Amino acid sequence: MIVSGLDLGAAKDYSALACADRLPLPNPTPKRRWSYDVVHLETWELGSSYVTIAEKVQKRYEHPKLAGSVLVPDYTGVGRPVFDVLKSKRVRARMVPVLTTAGKLAHESDGIWHVPKIELVSTLQVVLQGGFIRIDPRLTLAERLKKELTEFRVSITKARNETFGADASQHDDLVFALMLAVWLGERDGGGTASGIGTPPVGEGNMTEAAGEGVFLT
């Protein structure tokens, strides 16, 4: 099963697509059943119109390895009108839009998943720290994704409020795209984000992952 995340950036952010092949673990546990091979990474230049991005995504999903697979588009902010364009383009994907929130519990309403950002982040952290994500080094953007992972900050304020993301001078578009894909992969597959606690007051970064994968051509 290939599951993909589509992060839709605003004017100063890139939009990014991350596709991961979800594979069964040889020794699954009740909470951890899957590993993920990152098979495709793609970004679009700043200033690209959302219609252009939707057309590119539509074309990408004509590929036999992606056609009919799961796509998790970001529904937050600019994602809402883009999702409508994707639907109008009849993209050959099972789309599961995700709206990130500051709440505590994920829930579905009218076909839209409302997911706390802490749950998205925690799920990716758990899978990364378990060594269950592999990034094909042959992918053009493999090093960029690894760099984004090491620069992605999870900060907890003294008031116990979480903040997430790269420093203002950095980008985290590929990380968020992968985050969406892995969250849906775990949600559909019975996994959970449990096993990681709230970080102490201060900062921490994502764990870097690397290894062999399946090259999407």
Protein Blocks (a to p, Z undefined) as FASTA:
>chain_A
ZZdddddddfkbccddddddddddfbdcfklmbdcddfbdcdddehiafklmmmmmmmmm
mpmklgopacdddfehjlmmmmmmmmmnopabddddddddfbfbdcdeehiacddfklmm
mmmmmmmmnopaccdfkbmklmmmmmmmmmpccdddfkopacedddfkbccklmmmmmmm
mmmmmmmnopafehiacddeddddddddeddddddZZ
